[in-house]
Amino acid sequence: MEAYNICQSCGMPINDPSLHGTETEGGWSCQYCHYCYQNGQFTQPTMTLEEMQYNVRCRMEDKHLPETLINTAVENLHCLNRWLQRPVHGFLQHPPRINPSYGLTI
């Protein structure tokens, strides 16, 4: 499985091995950060996309990041693997294209 440079749940950069989530057998997750995924399960399995968007916005605002960066991150969460197969207005979303230089979905 491909290793991602951003969490496929929240979009957080995973640029350090200690930030990776863990699988059931103890290995690191190649898709998710340790905030979103531990021991092979999502830490908040019932979280909706809208709740994640709110959470990400709050965390990024706490870090005093530029509003344009926050809006881009929040608006593109739906393209991450965790949220791809969830219907949006009755339709499945299109697969994302990842810009590996920036880790942002375009």
SETI-498349 format. One record per residue: residue in three letters; residue number from 1; y negated, x, z negated of N, C-alpha, C in turn. Coordinates in Angstrom, 3 decimals. Layout:
# residues N
<r:ala&k:NUM&n.Y:Y&n.X:X&n.Z:Z&ca.Y:Y&ca.X:X&ca.Z:Z&c.Y:Y&c.X:X&c.Z:Z>
...
//
This chain:
# residues 106
<r:met&k:1&n.Y:1.178&n.X:0.834&n.Z:0.000&ca.Y:0.000&ca.X:0.000&ca.Z:0.000&c.Y:-1.245&c.X:0.882&c.Z:0.000>
<r:glu&k:2&n.Y:-2.255&n.X:0.449&n.Z:0.727&ca.Y:-3.501&ca.X:1.202&ca.Z:0.850&c.Y:-4.262&c.X:1.227&c.Z:-0.472>
<r:ala&k:3&n.Y:-4.808&n.X:2.384&n.Z:-0.821&ca.Y:-5.656&ca.X:2.497&ca.Z:-2.009&c.Y:-7.093&c.X:2.190&c.Z:-1.602>
<r:tyr&k:4&n.Y:-7.769&n.X:1.417&n.Z:-2.404&ca.Y:-9.140&ca.X:1.005&ca.Z:-2.119&c.Y:-10.116&c.X:1.790&c.Z:-2.984>
<r:asn&k:5&n.Y:-11.327&n.X:1.968&n.Z:-2.473&ca.Y:-12.340&ca.X:2.673&ca.Z:-3.247&c.Y:-13.231&c.X:1.711&c.Z:-4.029>
<r:ile&k:6&n.Y:-12.981&n.X:0.410&n.Z:-3.871&ca.Y:-13.650&ca.X:-0.592&ca.Z:-4.705&c.Y:-12.611&c.X:-1.593&c.Z:-5.189>
<r:cys&k:7&n.Y:-12.826&n.X:-2.142&n.Z:-6.359&ca.Y:-11.919&ca.X:-3.151&ca.Z:-6.904&c.Y:-11.908&c.X:-4.364&c.Z:-5.981>
<r:gln&k:8&n.Y:-10.731&n.X:-4.828&n.Z:-5.639&ca.Y:-10.572&ca.X:-5.962&ca.Z:-4.737&c.Y:-10.657&c.X:-7.299&c.Z:-5.469>
<r:ser&k:9&n.Y:-11.200&n.X:-7.267&n.Z:-6.684&ca.Y:-11.482&ca.X:-8.481&ca.Z:-7.440&c.Y:-12.973&c.X:-8.598&c.Z:-7.729>
<r:cys&k:10&n.Y:-13.577&n.X:-7.516&n.Z:-8.248&ca.Y:-14.983&ca.X:-7.571&ca.Z:-8.666&c.Y:-15.911&c.X:-6.713&c.Z:-7.818>
<r:gly&k:11&n.Y:-15.361&n.X:-5.813&n.Z:-6.999&ca.Y:-16.175&ca.X:-4.963&ca.Z:-6.146&c.Y:-16.689&c.X:-3.697&c.Z:-6.808>
<r:met&k:12&n.Y:-16.286&n.X:-3.445&n.Z:-8.048&ca.Y:-16.740&ca.X:-2.245&ca.Z:-8.743&c.Y:-16.167&c.X:-0.997&c.Z:-8.066>
<r:pro&k:13&n.Y:-16.991&n.X:0.046&n.Z:-7.881&ca.Y:-16.454&ca.X:1.294&ca.Z:-7.330&c.Y:-15.348&c.X:1.856&c.Z:-8.234>
<r:ile&k:14&n.Y:-14.267&n.X:2.295&n.Z:-7.613&ca.Y:-13.170&ca.X:2.938&ca.Z:-8.346&c.Y:-13.155&c.X:4.393&c.Z:-7.892>
<r:asn&k:15&n.Y:-14.053&n.X:5.175&n.Z:-8.459&ca.Y:-14.202&ca.X:6.559&ca.Z:-8.033&c.Y:-13.635&c.X:7.552&c.Z:-9.043>
<r:asp&k:16&n.Y:-12.904&n.X:7.042&n.Z:-10.007&ca.Y:-12.275&ca.X:7.884&ca.Z:-11.025&c.Y:-10.917&c.X:7.254&c.Z:-11.358>
<r:pro&k:17&n.Y:-9.859&n.X:8.034&n.Z:-11.439&ca.Y:-8.534&ca.X:7.476&ca.Z:-11.737&c.Y:-8.484&c.X:6.634&c.Z:-13.015>
<r:ser&k:18&n.Y:-9.320&n.X:6.966&n.Z:-13.984&ca.Y:-9.303&ca.X:6.206&ca.Z:-15.244&c.Y:-9.833&c.X:4.789&c.Z:-15.071>
<r:leu&k:19&n.Y:-10.438&n.X:4.487&n.Z:-13.948&ca.Y:-10.987&ca.X:3.148&ca.Z:-13.706&c.Y:-9.973&c.X:2.200&c.Z:-13.069>
<r:his&k:20&n.Y:-8.848&n.X:2.733&n.Z:-12.597&ca.Y:-7.823&ca.X:1.893&ca.Z:-11.974&c.Y:-7.130&c.X:1.018&c.Z:-13.012>
<r:gly&k:21&n.Y:-6.797&n.X:-0.212&n.Z:-12.601&ca.Y:-5.951&ca.X:-1.065&ca.Z:-13.417&c.Y:-4.536&c.X:-0.521&c.Z:-13.404>
<r:thr&k:22&n.Y:-3.648&n.X:-1.196&n.Z:-14.120&ca.Y:-2.258&ca.X:-0.728&ca.Z:-14.203&c.Y:-1.283&c.X:-1.804&c.Z:-13.744>
<r:glu&k:23&n.Y:-0.170&n.X:-1.345&n.Z:-13.191&ca.Y:0.911&ca.X:-2.239&ca.Z:-12.785&c.Y:1.883&c.X:-2.427&c.Z:-13.950>
<r:thr&k:24&n.Y:2.815&n.X:-3.336&n.Z:-13.788&ca.Y:3.777&ca.X:-3.670&ca.Z:-14.844&c.Y:4.549&c.X:-2.454&c.Z:-15.326>
<r:glu&k:25&n.Y:4.972&n.X:-1.586&n.Z:-14.387&ca.Y:5.768&ca.X:-0.412&ca.Z:-14.755&c.Y:4.920&c.X:0.735&c.Z:-15.290>
<r:gly&k:26&n.Y:3.587&n.X:0.551&n.Z:-15.345&ca.Y:2.718&ca.X:1.562&ca.Z:-15.925&c.Y:1.926&c.X:2.386&c.Z:-14.941>
<r:gly&k:27&n.Y:2.285&n.X:2.327&n.Z:-13.666&ca.Y:1.524&ca.X:3.063&ca.Z:-12.663&c.Y:0.166&c.X:2.422&c.Z:-12.429>
<r:trp&k:28&n.Y:-0.720&n.X:3.160&n.Z:-11.768&ca.Y:-2.047&ca.X:2.613&ca.Z:-11.527&c.Y:-2.042&c.X:1.654&c.Z:-10.350>
<r:ser&k:29&n.Y:-2.928&n.X:0.689&n.Z:-10.396&ca.Y:-3.085&ca.X:-0.270&ca.Z:-9.311&c.Y:-3.932&c.X:0.359&c.Z:-8.211>
<r:cys&k:30&n.Y:-3.511&n.X:0.198&n.Z:-6.980&ca.Y:-4.284&ca.X:0.748&ca.Z:-5.868&c.Y:-5.366&c.X:-0.227&c.Z:-5.396>
<r:gln&k:31&n.Y:-5.418&n.X:-1.427&n.Z:-6.009&ca.Y:-6.382&ca.X:-2.427&ca.Z:-5.559&c.Y:-7.432&c.X:-2.821&c.Z:-6.598>
<r:tyr&k:32&n.Y:-7.077&n.X:-2.747&n.Z:-7.873&ca.Y:-7.926&ca.X:-3.371&ca.Z:-8.883&c.Y:-8.347&c.X:-2.408&c.Z:-9.997>
<r:cys&k:33&n.Y:-9.513&n.X:-2.672&n.Z:-10.583&ca.Y:-10.011&ca.X:-1.861&ca.Z:-11.696&c.Y:-9.371&c.X:-2.301&c.Z:-13.012>
<r:his&k:34&n.Y:-9.553&n.X:-1.491&n.Z:-14.054&ca.Y:-8.933&ca.X:-1.805&ca.Z:-15.341&c.Y:-9.607&c.X:-2.973&c.Z:-16.046>
<r:tyr&k:35&n.Y:-10.792&n.X:-3.367&n.Z:-15.638&ca.Y:-11.429&ca.X:-4.549&ca.Z:-16.224&c.Y:-10.786&c.X:-5.829&c.Z:-15.706>
<r:cys&k:36&n.Y:-10.352&n.X:-5.804&n.Z:-14.447&ca.Y:-9.797&ca.X:-6.997&ca.Z:-13.811&c.Y:-8.275&c.X:-7.112&c.Z:-13.897>
<r:tyr&k:37&n.Y:-7.574&n.X:-5.971&n.Z:-14.056&ca.Y:-6.119&ca.X:-5.981&ca.Z:-13.864&c.Y:-5.449&c.X:-5.000&c.Z:-14.812>
<r:gln&k:38&n.Y:-4.544&n.X:-5.507&n.Z:-15.656&ca.Y:-3.804&ca.X:-4.661&ca.Z:-16.587&c.Y:-2.364&c.X:-5.144&c.Z:-16.683>
<r:asn&k:39&n.Y:-1.442&n.X:-4.195&n.Z:-16.708&ca.Y:-0.014&ca.X:-4.501&ca.Z:-16.832&c.Y:0.483&c.X:-5.475&c.Z:-15.764>
<r:gly&k:40&n.Y:-0.024&n.X:-5.314&n.Z:-14.543&ca.Y:0.451&ca.X:-6.122&ca.Z:-13.432&c.Y:-0.110&c.X:-7.530&c.Z:-13.371>
<r:gln&k:41&n.Y:-1.132&n.X:-7.827&n.Z:-14.172&ca.Y:-1.702&ca.X:-9.176&ca.Z:-14.191&c.Y:-3.225&c.X:-9.105&c.Z:-14.261>
<r:phe&k:42&n.Y:-3.864&n.X:-10.133&n.Z:-13.716&ca.Y:-5.307&ca.X:-10.219&ca.Z:-13.869&c.Y:-5.638&c.X:-10.479&c.Z:-15.331>
<r:thr&k:43&n.Y:-6.678&n.X:-9.839&n.Z:-15.818&ca.Y:-7.074&ca.X:-10.011&ca.Z:-17.216&c.Y:-7.624&c.X:-11.413&c.Z:-17.454>
<r:gln&k:44&n.Y:-8.166&n.X:-12.031&n.Z:-16.411&ca.Y:-8.644&ca.X:-13.411&ca.Z:-16.482&c.Y:-8.090&c.X:-14.166&c.Z:-15.274>
<r:pro&k:45&n.Y:-6.824&n.X:-14.572&n.Z:-15.350&ca.Y:-6.150&ca.X:-15.137&ca.Z:-14.175&c.Y:-6.721&c.X:-16.466&c.Z:-13.686>
<r:thr&k:46&n.Y:-7.405&n.X:-17.198&n.Z:-14.529&ca.Y:-7.939&ca.X:-18.493&ca.Z:-14.099&c.Y:-9.396&c.X:-18.409&c.Z:-13.642>
<r:met&k:47&n.Y:-9.948&n.X:-17.206&n.Z:-13.641&ca.Y:-11.338&ca.X:-17.041&ca.Z:-13.229&c.Y:-11.516&c.X:-17.489&c.Z:-11.783>
<r:thr&k:48&n.Y:-12.585&n.X:-18.223&n.Z:-11.535&ca.Y:-12.895&ca.X:-18.660&ca.Z:-10.181&c.Y:-13.818&c.X:-17.640&c.Z:-9.513>
<r:leu&k:49&n.Y:-13.948&n.X:-17.765&n.Z:-8.211&ca.Y:-14.865&ca.X:-16.905&ca.Z:-7.473&c.Y:-16.289&c.X:-17.081&c.Z:-7.999>
<r:glu&k:50&n.Y:-16.676&n.X:-18.293&n.Z:-8.265&ca.Y:-18.022&ca.X:-18.551&ca.Z:-8.763&c.Y:-18.247&c.X:-17.890&c.Z:-10.124>
<r:glu&k:51&n.Y:-17.248&n.X:-17.905&n.Z:-10.974&ca.Y:-17.358&ca.X:-17.240&ca.Z:-12.277&c.Y:-17.459&c.X:-15.724&c.Z:-12.101>
<r:met&k:52&n.Y:-16.692&n.X:-15.180&n.Z:-11.155&ca.Y:-16.769&ca.X:-13.743&ca.Z:-10.895&c.Y:-18.146&c.X:-13.382&c.Z:-10.346>
<r:gln&k:53&n.Y:-18.683&n.X:-14.200&n.Z:-9.462&ca.Y:-20.012&ca.X:-13.941&ca.Z:-8.928&c.Y:-21.049&c.X:-13.897&c.Z:-10.049>
<r:tyr&k:54&n.Y:-20.970&n.X:-14.830&n.Z:-10.970&ca.Y:-21.894&ca.X:-14.857&ca.Z:-12.107&c.Y:-21.720&c.X:-13.598&c.Z:-12.968>
<r:asn&k:55&n.Y:-20.467&n.X:-13.240&n.Z:-13.233&ca.Y:-20.157&ca.X:-12.069&ca.Z:-14.052&c.Y:-20.690&c.X:-10.787&c.Z:-13.416>
<r:val&k:56&n.Y:-20.437&n.X:-10.622&n.Z:-12.128&ca.Y:-20.890&ca.X:-9.428&ca.Z:-11.412&c.Y:-22.419&c.X:-9.361&c.Z:-11.421>
<r:arg&k:57&n.Y:-23.065&n.X:-10.479&n.Z:-11.158&ca.Y:-24.533&ca.X:-10.510&ca.Z:-11.164&c.Y:-25.074&c.X:-10.070&c.Z:-12.527>
<r:cys&k:58&n.Y:-24.528&n.X:-10.614&n.Z:-13.599&ca.Y:-24.984&ca.X:-10.255&ca.Z:-14.951&c.Y:-24.785&c.X:-8.776&c.Z:-15.241>
<r:arg&k:59&n.Y:-23.617&n.X:-8.240&n.Z:-14.895&ca.Y:-23.335&ca.X:-6.816&ca.Z:-15.147&c.Y:-24.276&c.X:-5.914&c.Z:-14.365>
<r:met&k:60&n.Y:-24.534&n.X:-6.271&n.Z:-13.121&ca.Y:-25.410&ca.X:-5.445&ca.Z:-12.292&c.Y:-26.870&c.X:-5.547&c.Z:-12.745>
<r:glu&k:61&n.Y:-27.274&n.X:-6.735&n.Z:-13.183&ca.Y:-28.634&ca.X:-6.893&ca.Z:-13.713&c.Y:-28.802&c.X:-6.074&c.Z:-14.989>
<r:asp&k:62&n.Y:-27.760&n.X:-6.048&n.Z:-15.833&ca.Y:-27.811&ca.X:-5.241&ca.Z:-17.060&c.Y:-28.035&c.X:-3.761&c.Z:-16.755>
<r:lys&k:63&n.Y:-27.562&n.X:-3.320&n.Z:-15.590&ca.Y:-27.725&ca.X:-1.914&ca.Z:-15.188&c.Y:-29.037&c.X:-1.687&c.Z:-14.435>
<r:his&k:64&n.Y:-29.841&n.X:-2.746&n.Z:-14.310&ca.Y:-31.153&ca.X:-2.683&ca.Z:-13.648&c.Y:-31.045&c.X:-2.199&c.Z:-12.207>
<r:leu&k:65&n.Y:-30.008&n.X:-2.678&n.Z:-11.515&ca.Y:-29.836&ca.X:-2.329&ca.Z:-10.109&c.Y:-30.770&c.X:-3.177&c.Z:-9.253>
<r:pro&k:66&n.Y:-31.108&n.X:-2.702&n.Z:-8.059&ca.Y:-32.011&ca.X:-3.457&ca.Z:-7.181&c.Y:-31.437&c.X:-4.835&c.Z:-6.824>
<r:glu&k:67&n.Y:-32.313&n.X:-5.816&n.Z:-6.761&ca.Y:-31.903&ca.X:-7.193&ca.Z:-6.468&c.Y:-31.193&c.X:-7.304&c.Z:-5.123>
<r:thr&k:68&n.Y:-31.622&n.X:-6.534&n.Z:-4.133&ca.Y:-30.965&ca.X:-6.598&ca.Z:-2.830&c.Y:-29.510&c.X:-6.117&c.Z:-2.914>
<r:leu&k:69&n.Y:-29.258&n.X:-5.095&n.Z:-3.714&ca.Y:-27.895&ca.X:-4.601&ca.Z:-3.905&c.Y:-27.047&c.X:-5.643&c.Z:-4.643>
<r:ile&k:70&n.Y:-27.631&n.X:-6.258&n.Z:-5.656&ca.Y:-26.927&ca.X:-7.293&ca.Z:-6.415&c.Y:-26.560&c.X:-8.456&c.Z:-5.496>
<r:asn&k:71&n.Y:-27.519&n.X:-8.922&n.Z:-4.721&ca.Y:-27.258&ca.X:-10.055&ca.Z:-3.820&c.Y:-26.178&c.X:-9.723&c.Z:-2.806>
<r:thr&k:72&n.Y:-26.201&n.X:-8.515&n.Z:-2.259&ca.Y:-25.183&ca.X:-8.108&ca.Z:-1.286&c.Y:-23.800&c.X:-8.106&c.Z:-1.927>
<r:ala&k:73&n.Y:-23.703&n.X:-7.534&n.Z:-3.112&ca.Y:-22.411&ca.X:-7.474&ca.Z:-3.807&c.Y:-21.879&c.X:-8.878&c.Z:-4.096>
<r:val&k:74&n.Y:-22.729&n.X:-9.734&n.Z:-4.632&ca.Y:-22.310&ca.X:-11.091&ca.Z:-5.004&c.Y:-21.936&c.X:-11.912&c.Z:-3.768>
<r:glu&k:75&n.Y:-22.732&n.X:-11.802&n.Z:-2.719&ca.Y:-22.484&ca.X:-12.575&ca.Z:-1.502&c.Y:-21.215&c.X:-12.146&c.Z:-0.776>
<r:asn&k:76&n.Y:-20.739&n.X:-10.922&n.Z:-1.024&ca.Y:-19.560&ca.X:-10.421&ca.Z:-0.314&c.Y:-18.281&c.X:-10.434&c.Z:-1.140>
<r:leu&k:77&n.Y:-18.336&n.X:-10.899&n.Z:-2.364&ca.Y:-17.122&ca.X:-10.943&ca.Z:-3.190&c.Y:-16.013&c.X:-11.757&c.Z:-2.540>
<r:his&k:78&n.Y:-16.369&n.X:-12.814&n.Z:-1.845&ca.Y:-15.359&ca.X:-13.672&ca.Z:-1.235&c.Y:-14.491&c.X:-12.936&c.Z:-0.212>
<r:cys&k:79&n.Y:-14.935&n.X:-11.771&n.Z:0.245&ca.Y:-14.177&ca.X:-10.986&ca.Z:1.230&c.Y:-13.150&c.X:-10.053&c.Z:0.597>
<r:leu&k:80&n.Y:-13.145&n.X:-9.936&n.Z:-0.719&ca.Y:-12.193&ca.X:-9.047&ca.Z:-1.391&c.Y:-10.823&c.X:-9.705&c.Z:-1.477>
<r:asn&k:81&n.Y:-9.782&n.X:-8.875&n.Z:-1.519&ca.Y:-8.399&ca.X:-9.370&ca.Z:-1.436&c.Y:-8.063&c.X:-10.472&c.Z:-2.436>
<r:arg&k:82&n.Y:-8.562&n.X:-10.393&n.Z:-3.655&ca.Y:-8.226&ca.X:-11.418&ca.Z:-4.655&c.Y:-8.664&c.X:-12.802&c.Z:-4.193>
<r:trp&k:83&n.Y:-9.752&n.X:-12.868&n.Z:-3.465&ca.Y:-10.345&ca.X:-14.159&ca.Z:-3.120&c.Y:-10.070&c.X:-14.583&c.Z:-1.686>
<r:leu&k:84&n.Y:-9.471&n.X:-13.717&n.Z:-0.870&ca.Y:-9.291&ca.X:-14.014&ca.Z:0.553&c.Y:-8.450&c.X:-15.245&c.Z:0.838>
<r:gln&k:85&n.Y:-7.381&n.X:-15.447&n.Z:0.147&ca.Y:-6.472&ca.X:-16.546&ca.Z:0.458&c.Y:-6.846&c.X:-17.854&c.Z:-0.223>
<r:arg&k:86&n.Y:-8.000&n.X:-17.870&n.Z:-0.848&ca.Y:-8.454&ca.X:-19.102&ca.Z:-1.497&c.Y:-9.268&c.X:-19.904&c.Z:-0.500>
<r:pro&k:87&n.Y:-8.995&n.X:-21.197&n.Z:-0.375&ca.Y:-9.746&ca.X:-22.010&ca.Z:0.581&c.Y:-11.221&c.X:-22.111&c.Z:0.208>
<r:val&k:88&n.Y:-12.052&n.X:-22.076&n.Z:1.217&ca.Y:-13.485&ca.X:-22.310&ca.Z:1.042&c.Y:-13.823&c.X:-23.492&c.Z:1.934>
<r:his&k:89&n.Y:-14.177&n.X:-24.599&n.Z:1.343&ca.Y:-14.486&ca.X:-25.826&ca.Z:2.078&c.Y:-13.338&c.X:-26.200&c.Z:3.016>
<r:gly&k:90&n.Y:-12.106&n.X:-26.015&n.Z:2.558&ca.Y:-10.950&ca.X:-26.432&ca.Z:3.322&c.Y:-10.444&c.X:-25.427&c.Z:4.343>
<r:phe&k:91&n.Y:-11.099&n.X:-24.285&n.Z:4.498&ca.Y:-10.689&ca.X:-23.291&ca.Z:5.480&c.Y:-10.402&c.X:-21.976&c.Z:4.782>
<r:leu&k:92&n.Y:-9.435&n.X:-21.210&n.Z:5.303&ca.Y:-9.203&ca.X:-19.874&ca.Z:4.781&c.Y:-10.267&c.X:-18.942&c.Z:5.345>
<r:gln&k:93&n.Y:-10.658&n.X:-17.992&n.Z:4.548&ca.Y:-11.690&ca.X:-17.052&ca.Z:4.962&c.Y:-11.117&c.X:-16.002&c.Z:5.906>
<r:his&k:94&n.Y:-11.994&n.X:-15.372&n.Z:6.658&ca.Y:-11.599&ca.X:-14.307&ca.Z:7.574&c.Y:-11.377&c.X:-13.017&c.Z:6.804>
<r:pro&k:95&n.Y:-10.493&n.X:-12.137&n.Z:7.293&ca.Y:-10.281&ca.X:-10.858&ca.Z:6.614&c.Y:-11.537&c.X:-10.000&c.Z:6.651>
<r:pro&k:96&n.Y:-11.735&n.X:-9.174&n.Z:5.629&ca.Y:-12.940&ca.X:-8.345&ca.Z:5.581&c.Y:-12.808&c.X:-7.096&c.Z:6.431>
<r:arg&k:97&n.Y:-13.937&n.X:-6.504&n.Z:6.719&ca.Y:-13.986&ca.X:-5.166&ca.Z:7.279&c.Y:-14.667&c.X:-4.322&c.Z:6.213>
<r:ile&k:98&n.Y:-14.033&n.X:-3.253&n.Z:5.806&ca.Y:-14.569&ca.X:-2.411&ca.Z:4.743&c.Y:-15.237&c.X:-1.190&c.Z:5.354>
<r:asn&k:99&n.Y:-16.449&n.X:-0.914&n.Z:4.916&ca.Y:-17.139&ca.X:0.304&ca.Z:5.318&c.Y:-16.771&c.X:1.362&c.Z:4.282>
<r:pro&k:100&n.Y:-15.871&n.X:2.295&n.Z:4.609&ca.Y:-15.394&ca.X:3.257&ca.Z:3.615&c.Y:-16.494&c.X:4.172&c.Z:3.073>
<r:ser&k:101&n.Y:-17.575&n.X:4.355&n.Z:3.816&ca.Y:-18.649&ca.X:5.214&ca.Z:3.339&c.Y:-19.380&c.X:4.617&c.Z:2.158>
<r:tyr&k:102&n.Y:-19.506&n.X:3.301&n.Z:2.140&ca.Y:-20.281&ca.X:2.650&ca.Z:1.099&c.Y:-19.453&c.X:1.788&c.Z:0.175>
<r:gly&k:103&n.Y:-18.261&n.X:1.407&n.Z:0.596&ca.Y:-17.442&ca.X:0.523&ca.Z:-0.219&c.Y:-17.911&c.X:-0.910&c.Z:-0.170>
<r:leu&k:104&n.Y:-18.843&n.X:-1.236&n.Z:0.712&ca.Y:-19.343&ca.X:-2.599&ca.Z:0.809&c.Y:-18.637&c.X:-3.319&c.Z:1.947>
<r:thr&k:105&n.Y:-18.368&n.X:-4.565&n.Z:1.756&ca.Y:-17.767&ca.X:-5.372&ca.Z:2.804&c.Y:-18.868&c.X:-5.797&c.Z:3.768>
<r:ile&k:106&n.Y:-18.606&n.X:-5.646&n.Z:5.053&ca.Y:-19.628&ca.X:-6.014&ca.Z:6.044&c.Y:-19.106&c.X:-7.088&c.Z:6.970>
//
